Amino acid sequence: MNAQQPENPDKVAVARILRPHGRRGEVACEILTDFPERLKTLKFAELAGERAPVRRVAVRSCWLSQSRRRQAILLFEGSDSISDAE
């Protein structure tokens, strides 16, 4: 989920991946939306990076961090370890 997507103005970034979180393949994300509760209902996300093509992945789970404000913890389909999350 890239914060800048000038090539497609119809899409909006709702979070930016910061780093792996834990040992099960989750990632910590900076929340970029005013409606973070909606992140918990995501079924799919499009991941975009500087060196990788955009890809659509299923969201297995999402929870909002209570200890770190403005962060969500996401788990994507096919991500089961720290190396997968990286």
HTML snippet that shows the backbone in 3Dmol.js (N, CA, C, O; Angstrom):
<script src="https://3Dmol.org/build/3Dmol-min.js"></script>
<div id="view" style="width:600px;height:400px;position:relative"></div>
<script>
const pdb = `
ATOM      1  N   MET A   1       0.848  -1.149   0.000  1.00  0.00           N
ATOM      2  CA  MET A   1       0.000   0.000   0.000  1.00  0.00           C
ATOM      3  C   MET A   1       0.901   1.221   0.000  1.00  0.00           C
ATOM      4  O   MET A   1       1.495   1.562   1.023  1.00  0.00           O
ATOM      5  N   ASN A   2       0.996   1.838  -1.074  1.00  0.00           N
ATOM      6  CA  ASN A   2       1.916   2.934  -1.261  1.00  0.00           C
ATOM      7  C   ASN A   2       1.204   4.263  -1.073  1.00  0.00           C
ATOM      8  O   ASN A   2       0.079   4.436  -1.541  1.00  0.00           O
ATOM      9  N   ALA A   3       1.855   5.210  -0.387  1.00  0.00           N
ATOM     10  CA  ALA A   3       1.240   6.511  -0.132  1.00  0.00           C
ATOM     11  C   ALA A   3       1.141   7.364  -1.383  1.00  0.00           C
ATOM     12  O   ALA A   3       0.342   8.299  -1.429  1.00  0.00           O
ATOM     13  N   GLN A   4       1.927   7.063  -2.387  1.00  0.00           N
ATOM     14  CA  GLN A   4       1.902   7.849  -3.614  1.00  0.00           C
ATOM     15  C   GLN A   4       1.551   6.953  -4.787  1.00  0.00           C
ATOM     16  O   GLN A   4       2.267   5.996  -5.081  1.00  0.00           O
ATOM     17  N   GLN A   5       0.446   7.263  -5.461  1.00  0.00           N
ATOM     18  CA  GLN A   5       0.035   6.488  -6.622  1.00  0.00           C
ATOM     19  C   GLN A   5      -0.431   7.438  -7.717  1.00  0.00           C
ATOM     20  O   GLN A   5      -1.606   7.417  -8.082  1.00  0.00           O
ATOM     21  N   PRO A   6       0.458   8.270  -8.248  1.00  0.00           N
ATOM     22  CA  PRO A   6       0.024   9.241  -9.248  1.00  0.00           C
ATOM     23  C   PRO A   6      -0.447   8.619 -10.541  1.00  0.00           C
ATOM     24  O   PRO A   6      -1.177   9.263 -11.295  1.00  0.00           O
ATOM     25  N   GLU A   7      -0.053   7.380 -10.829  1.00  0.00           N
ATOM     26  CA  GLU A   7      -0.450   6.752 -12.085  1.00  0.00           C
ATOM     27  C   GLU A   7      -1.911   6.346 -12.111  1.00  0.00           C
ATOM     28  O   GLU A   7      -2.449   6.101 -13.191  1.00  0.00           O
ATOM     29  N   ASN A   8      -2.577   6.265 -10.962  1.00  0.00           N
ATOM     30  CA  ASN A   8      -3.983   5.896 -10.916  1.00  0.00           C
ATOM     31  C   ASN A   8      -4.698   6.727  -9.854  1.00  0.00           C
ATOM     32  O   ASN A   8      -4.758   6.326  -8.692  1.00  0.00           O
ATOM     33  N   PRO A   9      -5.239   7.878 -10.241  1.00  0.00           N
ATOM     34  CA  PRO A   9      -5.876   8.751  -9.254  1.00  0.00           C
ATOM     35  C   PRO A   9      -7.177   8.204  -8.671  1.00  0.00           C
ATOM     36  O   PRO A   9      -7.720   8.793  -7.737  1.00  0.00           O
ATOM     37  N   ASP A  10      -7.693   7.085  -9.203  1.00  0.00           N
ATOM     38  CA  ASP A  10      -8.926   6.502  -8.681  1.00  0.00           C
ATOM     39  C   ASP A  10      -8.687   5.664  -7.427  1.00  0.00           C
ATOM     40  O   ASP A  10      -9.640   5.241  -6.772  1.00  0.00           O
ATOM     41  N   LYS A  11      -7.433   5.425  -7.095  1.00  0.00           N
ATOM     42  CA  LYS A  11      -7.104   4.610  -5.924  1.00  0.00           C
ATOM     43  C   LYS A  11      -6.573   5.500  -4.817  1.00  0.00           C
ATOM     44  O   LYS A  11      -5.943   6.527  -5.067  1.00  0.00           O
ATOM     45  N   VAL A  12      -6.842   5.082  -3.584  1.00  0.00           N
ATOM     46  CA  VAL A  12      -6.440   5.849  -2.419  1.00  0.00           C
ATOM     47  C   VAL A  12      -5.634   4.949  -1.496  1.00  0.00           C
ATOM     48  O   VAL A  12      -6.041   3.822  -1.215  1.00  0.00           O
ATOM     49  N   ALA A  13      -4.508   5.431  -1.028  1.00  0.00           N
ATOM     50  CA  ALA A  13      -3.718   4.689  -0.052  1.00  0.00           C
ATOM     51  C   ALA A  13      -4.364   4.853   1.322  1.00  0.00           C
ATOM     52  O   ALA A  13      -4.661   5.970   1.744  1.00  0.00           O
ATOM     53  N   VAL A  14      -4.579   3.743   2.013  1.00  0.00           N
ATOM     54  CA  VAL A  14      -5.183   3.794   3.343  1.00  0.00           C
ATOM     55  C   VAL A  14      -4.179   3.442   4.437  1.00  0.00           C
ATOM     56  O   VAL A  14      -4.433   3.682   5.618  1.00  0.00           O
ATOM     57  N   ALA A  15      -3.038   2.871   4.044  1.00  0.00           N
ATOM     58  CA  ALA A  15      -2.002   2.514   5.006  1.00  0.00           C
ATOM     59  C   ALA A  15      -0.676   2.357   4.268  1.00  0.00           C
ATOM     60  O   ALA A  15      -0.632   2.118   3.061  1.00  0.00           O
ATOM     61  N   ARG A  16       0.406   2.499   5.040  1.00  0.00           N
ATOM     62  CA  ARG A  16       1.747   2.327   4.487  1.00  0.00           C
ATOM     63  C   ARG A  16       2.476   1.318   5.359  1.00  0.00           C
ATOM     64  O   ARG A  16       2.574   1.500   6.572  1.00  0.00           O
ATOM     65  N   ILE A  17       2.986   0.256   4.749  1.00  0.00           N
ATOM     66  CA  ILE A  17       3.695  -0.781   5.494  1.00  0.00           C
ATOM     67  C   ILE A  17       4.998  -0.207   6.032  1.00  0.00           C
ATOM     68  O   ILE A  17       5.782   0.402   5.303  1.00  0.00           O
ATOM     69  N   LEU A  18       5.208  -0.419   7.327  1.00  0.00           N
ATOM     70  CA  LEU A  18       6.406   0.092   7.985  1.00  0.00           C
ATOM     71  C   LEU A  18       7.477  -0.973   8.174  1.00  0.00           C
ATOM     72  O   LEU A  18       8.651  -0.747   7.883  1.00  0.00           O
ATOM     73  N   ARG A  19       7.052  -2.156   8.674  1.00  0.00           N
ATOM     74  CA  ARG A  19       8.025  -3.201   9.014  1.00  0.00           C
ATOM     75  C   ARG A  19       7.286  -4.504   9.350  1.00  0.00           C
ATOM     76  O   ARG A  19       6.075  -4.496   9.570  1.00  0.00           O
ATOM     77  N   PRO A  20       8.022  -5.621   9.387  1.00  0.00           N
ATOM     78  CA  PRO A  20       7.416  -6.862   9.879  1.00  0.00           C
ATOM     79  C   PRO A  20       7.036  -6.701  11.355  1.00  0.00           C
ATOM     80  O   PRO A  20       7.645  -5.917  12.083  1.00  0.00           O
ATOM     81  N   HIS A  21       6.042  -7.440  11.771  1.00  0.00           N
ATOM     82  CA  HIS A  21       5.588  -7.388  13.160  1.00  0.00           C
ATOM     83  C   HIS A  21       5.409  -8.815  13.656  1.00  0.00           C
ATOM     84  O   HIS A  21       4.643  -9.582  13.074  1.00  0.00           O
ATOM     85  N   GLY A  22       6.095  -9.168  14.701  1.00  0.00           N
ATOM     86  CA  GLY A  22       5.962 -10.513  15.252  1.00  0.00           C
ATOM     87  C   GLY A  22       6.652 -11.561  14.405  1.00  0.00           C
ATOM     88  O   GLY A  22       7.513 -11.248  13.582  1.00  0.00           O
ATOM     89  N   ARG A  23       6.261 -12.823  14.617  1.00  0.00           N
ATOM     90  CA  ARG A  23       6.912 -13.951  13.936  1.00  0.00           C
ATOM     91  C   ARG A  23       6.005 -14.676  12.958  1.00  0.00           C
ATOM     92  O   ARG A  23       6.435 -15.645  12.333  1.00  0.00           O
ATOM     93  N   ARG A  24       4.770 -14.238  12.808  1.00  0.00           N
ATOM     94  CA  ARG A  24       3.800 -14.993  12.010  1.00  0.00           C
ATOM     95  C   ARG A  24       3.518 -14.387  10.644  1.00  0.00           C
ATOM     96  O   ARG A  24       2.561 -14.789   9.982  1.00  0.00           O
ATOM     97  N   GLY A  25       4.337 -13.421  10.205  1.00  0.00           N
ATOM     98  CA  GLY A  25       4.146 -12.849   8.881  1.00  0.00           C
ATOM     99  C   GLY A  25       3.336 -11.579   8.843  1.00  0.00           C
ATOM    100  O   GLY A  25       3.017 -11.085   7.762  1.00  0.00           O
ATOM    101  N   GLU A  26       2.994 -11.034   9.999  1.00  0.00           N
ATOM    102  CA  GLU A  26       2.228  -9.795  10.043  1.00  0.00           C
ATOM    103  C   GLU A  26       3.136  -8.604   9.745  1.00  0.00           C
ATOM    104  O   GLU A  26       4.358  -8.687   9.866  1.00  0.00           O
ATOM    105  N   VAL A  27       2.509  -7.494   9.352  1.00  0.00           N
ATOM    106  CA  VAL A  27       3.245  -6.250   9.126  1.00  0.00           C
ATOM    107  C   VAL A  27       2.571  -5.120   9.892  1.00  0.00           C
ATOM    108  O   VAL A  27       1.345  -5.067  10.000  1.00  0.00           O
ATOM    109  N   ALA A  28       3.394  -4.216  10.422  1.00  0.00           N
ATOM    110  CA  ALA A  28       2.887  -3.012  11.071  1.00  0.00           C
ATOM    111  C   ALA A  28       2.738  -1.951   9.995  1.00  0.00           C
ATOM    112  O   ALA A  28       3.629  -1.767   9.166  1.00  0.00           O
ATOM    113  N   CYS A  29       1.602  -1.249  10.012  1.00  0.00           N
ATOM    114  CA  CYS A  29       1.299  -0.253   8.986  1.00  0.00           C
ATOM    115  C   CYS A  29       0.921   1.079   9.616  1.00  0.00           C
ATOM    116  O   CYS A  29       0.223   1.124  10.629  1.00  0.00           O
ATOM    117  N   GLU A  30       1.383   2.152   9.011  1.00  0.00           N
ATOM    118  CA  GLU A  30       0.953   3.487   9.396  1.00  0.00           C
ATOM    119  C   GLU A  30      -0.427   3.721   8.784  1.00  0.00           C
ATOM    120  O   GLU A  30      -0.615   3.525   7.584  1.00  0.00           O
ATOM    121  N   ILE A  31      -1.376   4.132   9.591  1.00  0.00           N
ATOM    122  CA  ILE A  31      -2.739   4.372   9.111  1.00  0.00           C
ATOM    123  C   ILE A  31      -2.803   5.745   8.456  1.00  0.00           C
ATOM    124  O   ILE A  31      -2.419   6.746   9.061  1.00  0.00           O
ATOM    125  N   LEU A  32      -3.291   5.790   7.212  1.00  0.00           N
ATOM    126  CA  LEU A  32      -3.380   7.035   6.451  1.00  0.00           C
ATOM    127  C   LEU A  32      -4.816   7.490   6.225  1.00  0.00           C
ATOM    128  O   LEU A  32      -5.043   8.482   5.532  1.00  0.00           O
ATOM    129  N   THR A  33      -5.776   6.793   6.789  1.00  0.00           N
ATOM    130  CA  THR A  33      -7.186   7.121   6.603  1.00  0.00           C
ATOM    131  C   THR A  33      -7.776   7.730   7.876  1.00  0.00           C
ATOM    132  O   THR A  33      -7.293   7.476   8.980  1.00  0.00           O
ATOM    133  N   ASP A  34      -8.811   8.527   7.709  1.00  0.00           N
ATOM    134  CA  ASP A  34      -9.523   9.079   8.858  1.00  0.00           C
ATOM    135  C   ASP A  34     -10.512   8.080   9.446  1.00  0.00           C
ATOM    136  O   ASP A  34     -11.132   8.346  10.475  1.00  0.00           O
ATOM    137  N   PHE A  35     -10.657   6.938   8.796  1.00  0.00           N
ATOM    138  CA  PHE A  35     -11.616   5.922   9.224  1.00  0.00           C
ATOM    139  C   PHE A  35     -10.901   4.576   9.425  1.00  0.00           C
ATOM    140  O   PHE A  35     -11.148   3.639   8.666  1.00  0.00           O
ATOM    141  N   PRO A  36     -10.019   4.461  10.433  1.00  0.00           N
ATOM    142  CA  PRO A  36      -9.225   3.247  10.606  1.00  0.00           C
ATOM    143  C   PRO A  36     -10.045   1.990  10.880  1.00  0.00           C
ATOM    144  O   PRO A  36      -9.585   0.888  10.580  1.00  0.00           O
ATOM    145  N   GLU A  37     -11.231   2.122  11.436  1.00  0.00           N
ATOM    146  CA  GLU A  37     -12.068   0.944  11.701  1.00  0.00           C
ATOM    147  C   GLU A  37     -12.389   0.180  10.426  1.00  0.00           C
ATOM    148  O   GLU A  37     -12.587  -1.034  10.459  1.00  0.00           O
ATOM    149  N   ARG A  38     -12.442   0.889   9.300  1.00  0.00           N
ATOM    150  CA  ARG A  38     -12.742   0.238   8.022  1.00  0.00           C
ATOM    151  C   ARG A  38     -11.647  -0.749   7.601  1.00  0.00           C
ATOM    152  O   ARG A  38     -11.915  -1.688   6.851  1.00  0.00           O
ATOM    153  N   LEU A  39     -10.424  -0.540   8.077  1.00  0.00           N
ATOM    154  CA  LEU A  39      -9.339  -1.449   7.725  1.00  0.00           C
ATOM    155  C   LEU A  39      -9.633  -2.872   8.184  1.00  0.00           C
ATOM    156  O   LEU A  39      -9.212  -3.836   7.543  1.00  0.00           O
ATOM    157  N   LYS A  40     -10.352  -3.002   9.286  1.00  0.00           N
ATOM    158  CA  LYS A  40     -10.657  -4.328   9.828  1.00  0.00           C
ATOM    159  C   LYS A  40     -11.624  -5.112   8.953  1.00  0.00           C
ATOM    160  O   LYS A  40     -11.792  -6.316   9.149  1.00  0.00           O
ATOM    161  N   THR A  41     -12.264  -4.452   7.989  1.00  0.00           N
ATOM    162  CA  THR A  41     -13.210  -5.137   7.104  1.00  0.00           C
ATOM    163  C   THR A  41     -12.633  -5.419   5.724  1.00  0.00           C
ATOM    164  O   THR A  41     -13.327  -5.964   4.865  1.00  0.00           O
ATOM    165  N   LEU A  42     -11.364  -5.052   5.499  1.00  0.00           N
ATOM    166  CA  LEU A  42     -10.749  -5.282   4.183  1.00  0.00           C
ATOM    167  C   LEU A  42     -10.702  -6.770   3.846  1.00  0.00           C
ATOM    168  O   LEU A  42     -10.333  -7.596   4.682  1.00  0.00           O
ATOM    169  N   LYS A  43     -11.071  -7.094   2.640  1.00  0.00           N
ATOM    170  CA  LYS A  43     -10.965  -8.469   2.140  1.00  0.00           C
ATOM    171  C   LYS A  43      -9.711  -8.628   1.265  1.00  0.00           C
ATOM    172  O   LYS A  43      -9.067  -9.677   1.265  1.00  0.00           O
ATOM    173  N   PHE A  44      -9.383  -7.564   0.521  1.00  0.00           N
ATOM    174  CA  PHE A  44      -8.218  -7.558  -0.366  1.00  0.00           C
ATOM    175  C   PHE A  44      -7.506  -6.219  -0.256  1.00  0.00           C
ATOM    176  O   PHE A  44      -8.098  -5.215   0.142  1.00  0.00           O
ATOM    177  N   ALA A  45      -6.221  -6.219  -0.614  1.00  0.00           N
ATOM    178  CA  ALA A  45      -5.441  -4.985  -0.683  1.00  0.00           C
ATOM    179  C   ALA A  45      -4.529  -5.067  -1.897  1.00  0.00           C
ATOM    180  O   ALA A  45      -4.129  -6.154  -2.311  1.00  0.00           O
ATOM    181  N   GLU A  46      -4.210  -3.930  -2.453  1.00  0.00           N
ATOM    182  CA  GLU A  46      -3.228  -3.871  -3.529  1.00  0.00           C
ATOM    183  C   GLU A  46      -1.941  -3.336  -2.944  1.00  0.00           C
ATOM    184  O   GLU A  46      -1.898  -2.229  -2.407  1.00  0.00           O
ATOM    185  N   LEU A  47      -0.894  -4.131  -3.053  1.00  0.00           N
ATOM    186  CA  LEU A  47       0.406  -3.751  -2.529  1.00  0.00           C
ATOM    187  C   LEU A  47       1.241  -3.175  -3.650  1.00  0.00           C
ATOM    188  O   LEU A  47       1.344  -3.763  -4.726  1.00  0.00           O
ATOM    189  N   ALA A  48       1.835  -2.025  -3.396  1.00  0.00           N
ATOM    190  CA  ALA A  48       2.672  -1.363  -4.389  1.00  0.00           C
ATOM    191  C   ALA A  48       3.969  -0.948  -3.721  1.00  0.00           C
ATOM    192  O   ALA A  48       3.972  -0.469  -2.587  1.00  0.00           O
ATOM    193  N   GLY A  49       5.057  -1.133  -4.424  1.00  0.00           N
ATOM    194  CA  GLY A  49       6.352  -0.742  -3.897  1.00  0.00           C
ATOM    195  C   GLY A  49       7.203  -0.132  -4.987  1.00  0.00           C
ATOM    196  O   GLY A  49       6.851  -0.179  -6.166  1.00  0.00           O
ATOM    197  N   GLU A  50       8.311   0.433  -4.593  1.00  0.00           N
ATOM    198  CA  GLU A  50       9.198   1.074  -5.560  1.00  0.00           C
ATOM    199  C   GLU A  50       9.825   0.062  -6.518  1.00  0.00           C
ATOM    200  O   GLU A  50      10.026   0.360  -7.696  1.00  0.00           O
ATOM    201  N   ARG A  51      10.132  -1.133  -6.013  1.00  0.00           N
ATOM    202  CA  ARG A  51      10.832  -2.121  -6.833  1.00  0.00           C
ATOM    203  C   ARG A  51      10.001  -3.344  -7.184  1.00  0.00           C
ATOM    204  O   ARG A  51      10.531  -4.326  -7.705  1.00  0.00           O
ATOM    205  N   ALA A  52       8.713  -3.294  -6.905  1.00  0.00           N
ATOM    206  CA  ALA A  52       7.871  -4.463  -7.169  1.00  0.00           C
ATOM    207  C   ALA A  52       6.603  -4.030  -7.891  1.00  0.00           C
ATOM    208  O   ALA A  52       6.099  -2.929  -7.666  1.00  0.00           O
ATOM    209  N   PRO A  53       6.091  -4.897  -8.757  1.00  0.00           N
ATOM    210  CA  PRO A  53       4.835  -4.558  -9.430  1.00  0.00           C
ATOM    211  C   PRO A  53       3.665  -4.593  -8.436  1.00  0.00           C
ATOM    212  O   PRO A  53       3.735  -5.269  -7.410  1.00  0.00           O
ATOM    213  N   VAL A  54       2.610  -3.870  -8.748  1.00  0.00           N
ATOM    214  CA  VAL A  54       1.409  -3.869  -7.911  1.00  0.00           C
ATOM    215  C   VAL A  54       0.815  -5.274  -7.921  1.00  0.00           C
ATOM    216  O   VAL A  54       0.703  -5.905  -8.971  1.00  0.00           O
ATOM    217  N   ARG A  55       0.440  -5.748  -6.749  1.00  0.00           N
ATOM    218  CA  ARG A  55      -0.200  -7.071  -6.682  1.00  0.00           C
ATOM    219  C   ARG A  55      -1.335  -7.036  -5.683  1.00  0.00           C
ATOM    220  O   ARG A  55      -1.270  -6.358  -4.658  1.00  0.00           O
ATOM    221  N   ARG A  56      -2.372  -7.779  -6.005  1.00  0.00           N
ATOM    222  CA  ARG A  56      -3.562  -7.865  -5.155  1.00  0.00           C
ATOM    223  C   ARG A  56      -3.422  -9.100  -4.268  1.00  0.00           C
ATOM    224  O   ARG A  56      -3.130 -10.196  -4.747  1.00  0.00           O
ATOM    225  N   VAL A  57      -3.635  -8.904  -2.972  1.00  0.00           N
ATOM    226  CA  VAL A  57      -3.532 -10.007  -2.017  1.00  0.00           C
ATOM    227  C   VAL A  57      -4.739 -10.004  -1.088  1.00  0.00           C
ATOM    228  O   VAL A  57      -5.331  -8.959  -0.820  1.00  0.00           O
ATOM    229  N   ALA A  58      -5.090 -11.178  -0.607  1.00  0.00           N
ATOM    230  CA  ALA A  58      -6.174 -11.301   0.366  1.00  0.00           C
ATOM    231  C   ALA A  58      -5.664 -10.887   1.749  1.00  0.00           C
ATOM    232  O   ALA A  58      -4.529 -11.184   2.120  1.00  0.00           O
ATOM    233  N   VAL A  59      -6.510 -10.207   2.490  1.00  0.00           N
ATOM    234  CA  VAL A  59      -6.197  -9.821   3.861  1.00  0.00           C
ATOM    235  C   VAL A  59      -6.776 -10.886   4.779  1.00  0.00           C
ATOM    236  O   VAL A  59      -7.991 -11.079   4.815  1.00  0.00           O
ATOM    237  N   ARG A  60      -5.917 -11.580   5.522  1.00  0.00           N
ATOM    238  CA  ARG A  60      -6.378 -12.627   6.438  1.00  0.00           C
ATOM    239  C   ARG A  60      -6.892 -12.033   7.745  1.00  0.00           C
ATOM    240  O   ARG A  60      -7.883 -12.507   8.301  1.00  0.00           O
ATOM    241  N   SER A  61      -6.211 -10.987   8.236  1.00  0.00           N
ATOM    242  CA  SER A  61      -6.680 -10.346   9.463  1.00  0.00           C
ATOM    243  C   SER A  61      -6.086  -8.950   9.580  1.00  0.00           C
ATOM    244  O   SER A  61      -5.071  -8.628   8.961  1.00  0.00           O
ATOM    245  N   CYS A  62      -6.744  -8.138  10.386  1.00  0.00           N
ATOM    246  CA  CYS A  62      -6.281  -6.783  10.669  1.00  0.00           C
ATOM    247  C   CYS A  62      -6.763  -6.390  12.051  1.00  0.00           C
ATOM    248  O   CYS A  62      -7.922  -6.610  12.403  1.00  0.00           O
ATOM    249  N   TRP A  63      -5.870  -5.811  12.826  1.00  0.00           N
ATOM    250  CA  TRP A  63      -6.272  -5.235  14.106  1.00  0.00           C
ATOM    251  C   TRP A  63      -5.537  -3.925  14.309  1.00  0.00           C
ATOM    252  O   TRP A  63      -4.432  -3.725  13.806  1.00  0.00           O
ATOM    253  N   LEU A  64      -6.173  -3.037  15.057  1.00  0.00           N
ATOM    254  CA  LEU A  64      -5.608  -1.716  15.324  1.00  0.00           C
ATOM    255  C   LEU A  64      -4.833  -1.773  16.633  1.00  0.00           C
ATOM    256  O   LEU A  64      -5.353  -2.217  17.656  1.00  0.00           O
ATOM    257  N   SER A  65      -3.592  -1.322  16.589  1.00  0.00           N
ATOM    258  CA  SER A  65      -2.720  -1.374  17.752  1.00  0.00           C
ATOM    259  C   SER A  65      -3.175  -0.388  18.813  1.00  0.00           C
ATOM    260  O   SER A  65      -3.396   0.787  18.518  1.00  0.00           O
ATOM    261  N   GLN A  66      -3.314  -0.849  20.028  1.00  0.00           N
ATOM    262  CA  GLN A  66      -3.675   0.021  21.146  1.00  0.00           C
ATOM    263  C   GLN A  66      -2.433   0.692  21.728  1.00  0.00           C
ATOM    264  O   GLN A  66      -2.516   1.800  22.258  1.00  0.00           O
ATOM    265  N   SER A  67      -1.275   0.021  21.631  1.00  0.00           N
ATOM    266  CA  SER A  67      -0.052   0.565  22.223  1.00  0.00           C
ATOM    267  C   SER A  67       0.642   1.574  21.311  1.00  0.00           C
ATOM    268  O   SER A  67       1.364   2.447  21.791  1.00  0.00           O
ATOM    269  N   ARG A  68       0.430   1.460  20.012  1.00  0.00           N
ATOM    270  CA  ARG A  68       1.030   2.395  19.062  1.00  0.00           C
ATOM    271  C   ARG A  68      -0.078   3.047  18.260  1.00  0.00           C
ATOM    272  O   ARG A  68      -0.640   2.431  17.354  1.00  0.00           O
ATOM    273  N   ARG A  69      -0.389   4.265  18.582  1.00  0.00           N
ATOM    274  CA  ARG A  69      -1.485   4.959  17.912  1.00  0.00           C
ATOM    275  C   ARG A  69      -1.184   5.125  16.439  1.00  0.00           C
ATOM    276  O   ARG A  69      -0.032   5.275  16.033  1.00  0.00           O
ATOM    277  N   ARG A  70      -2.229   5.096  15.656  1.00  0.00           N
ATOM    278  CA  ARG A  70      -2.153   5.278  14.196  1.00  0.00           C
ATOM    279  C   ARG A  70      -1.408   4.150  13.507  1.00  0.00           C
ATOM    280  O   ARG A  70      -0.830   4.352  12.440  1.00  0.00           O
ATOM    281  N   GLN A  71      -1.414   2.953  14.108  1.00  0.00           N
ATOM    282  CA  GLN A  71      -0.838   1.791  13.443  1.00  0.00           C
ATOM    283  C   GLN A  71      -1.833   0.644  13.424  1.00  0.00           C
ATOM    284  O   GLN A  71      -2.580   0.420  14.377  1.00  0.00           O
ATOM    285  N   ALA A  72      -1.819  -0.078  12.304  1.00  0.00           N
ATOM    286  CA  ALA A  72      -2.622  -1.288  12.154  1.00  0.00           C
ATOM    287  C   ALA A  72      -1.665  -2.444  11.924  1.00  0.00           C
ATOM    288  O   ALA A  72      -0.584  -2.266  11.364  1.00  0.00           O
ATOM    289  N   ILE A  73      -2.066  -3.622  12.359  1.00  0.00           N
ATOM    290  CA  ILE A  73      -1.289  -4.832  12.126  1.00  0.00           C
ATOM    291  C   ILE A  73      -2.085  -5.681  11.137  1.00  0.00           C
ATOM    292  O   ILE A  73      -3.211  -6.092  11.417  1.00  0.00           O
ATOM    293  N   LEU A  74      -1.483  -5.935   9.978  1.00  0.00           N
ATOM    294  CA  LEU A  74      -2.151  -6.682   8.915  1.00  0.00           C
ATOM    295  C   LEU A  74      -1.442  -8.004   8.664  1.00  0.00           C
ATOM    296  O   LEU A  74      -0.219  -8.101   8.772  1.00  0.00           O
ATOM    297  N   LEU A  75      -2.226  -9.014   8.330  1.00  0.00           N
ATOM    298  CA  LEU A  75      -1.696 -10.308   7.920  1.00  0.00           C
ATOM    299  C   LEU A  75      -2.281 -10.618   6.553  1.00  0.00           C
ATOM    300  O   LEU A  75      -3.499 -10.667   6.381  1.00  0.00           O
ATOM    301  N   PHE A  76      -1.397 -10.827   5.579  1.00  0.00           N
ATOM    302  CA  PHE A  76      -1.824 -11.100   4.212  1.00  0.00           C
ATOM    303  C   PHE A  76      -1.726 -12.585   3.908  1.00  0.00           C
ATOM    304  O   PHE A  76      -0.887 -13.290   4.469  1.00  0.00           O
ATOM    305  N   GLU A  77      -2.585 -13.054   3.021  1.00  0.00           N
ATOM    306  CA  GLU A  77      -2.560 -14.439   2.537  1.00  0.00           C
ATOM    307  C   GLU A  77      -1.174 -14.735   1.971  1.00  0.00           C
ATOM    308  O   GLU A  77      -0.634 -13.940   1.202  1.00  0.00           O
ATOM    309  N   GLY A  78      -0.606 -15.860   2.341  1.00  0.00           N
ATOM    310  CA  GLY A  78       0.701 -16.260   1.825  1.00  0.00           C
ATOM    311  C   GLY A  78       1.870 -15.724   2.620  1.00  0.00           C
ATOM    312  O   GLY A  78       3.022 -15.990   2.279  1.00  0.00           O
ATOM    313  N   SER A  79       1.599 -14.977   3.670  1.00  0.00           N
ATOM    314  CA  SER A  79       2.654 -14.446   4.528  1.00  0.00           C
ATOM    315  C   SER A  79       2.568 -15.162   5.874  1.00  0.00           C
ATOM    316  O   SER A  79       1.667 -14.906   6.673  1.00  0.00           O
ATOM    317  N   ASP A  80       3.532 -16.072   6.112  1.00  0.00           N
ATOM    318  CA  ASP A  80       3.465 -16.900   7.307  1.00  0.00           C
ATOM    319  C   ASP A  80       4.705 -16.801   8.200  1.00  0.00           C
ATOM    320  O   ASP A  80       4.790 -17.480   9.223  1.00  0.00           O
ATOM    321  N   SER A  81       5.673 -15.947   7.811  1.00  0.00           N
ATOM    322  CA  SER A  81       6.911 -15.844   8.581  1.00  0.00           C
ATOM    323  C   SER A  81       7.475 -14.429   8.458  1.00  0.00           C
ATOM    324  O   SER A  81       6.984 -13.616   7.676  1.00  0.00           O
ATOM    325  N   ILE A  82       8.502 -14.157   9.234  1.00  0.00           N
ATOM    326  CA  ILE A  82       9.157 -12.856   9.179  1.00  0.00           C
ATOM    327  C   ILE A  82       9.710 -12.611   7.781  1.00  0.00           C
ATOM    328  O   ILE A  82       9.580 -11.509   7.248  1.00  0.00           O
ATOM    329  N   SER A  83      10.322 -13.620   7.187  1.00  0.00           N
ATOM    330  CA  SER A  83      10.898 -13.429   5.840  1.00  0.00           C
ATOM    331  C   SER A  83       9.817 -13.156   4.805  1.00  0.00           C
ATOM    332  O   SER A  83      10.049 -12.387   3.872  1.00  0.00           O
ATOM    333  N   ASP A  84       8.653 -13.759   4.941  1.00  0.00           N
ATOM    334  CA  ASP A  84       7.534 -13.464   4.030  1.00  0.00           C
ATOM    335  C   ASP A  84       7.105 -12.011   4.194  1.00  0.00           C
ATOM    336  O   ASP A  84       6.843 -11.329   3.204  1.00  0.00           O
ATOM    337  N   ALA A  85       7.031 -11.536   5.424  1.00  0.00           N
ATOM    338  CA  ALA A  85       6.605 -10.164   5.694  1.00  0.00           C
ATOM    339  C   ALA A  85       7.606  -9.152   5.153  1.00  0.00           C
ATOM    340  O   ALA A  85       7.220  -8.075   4.699  1.00  0.00           O
ATOM    341  N   GLU A  86       8.884  -9.493   5.202  1.00  0.00           N
ATOM    342  CA  GLU A  86       9.900  -8.576   4.675  1.00  0.00           C
ATOM    343  C   GLU A  86       9.766  -8.438   3.183  1.00  0.00           C
ATOM    344  O   GLU A  86      10.534  -7.707   2.559  1.00  0.00           O
TER     345      GLU A  86
END
`;
const viewer = $3Dmol.createViewer("view");
viewer.addModel(pdb, "pdb");
viewer.setStyle({}, {cartoon: {color: "spectrum"}});
viewer.zoomTo();
viewer.render();
</script>
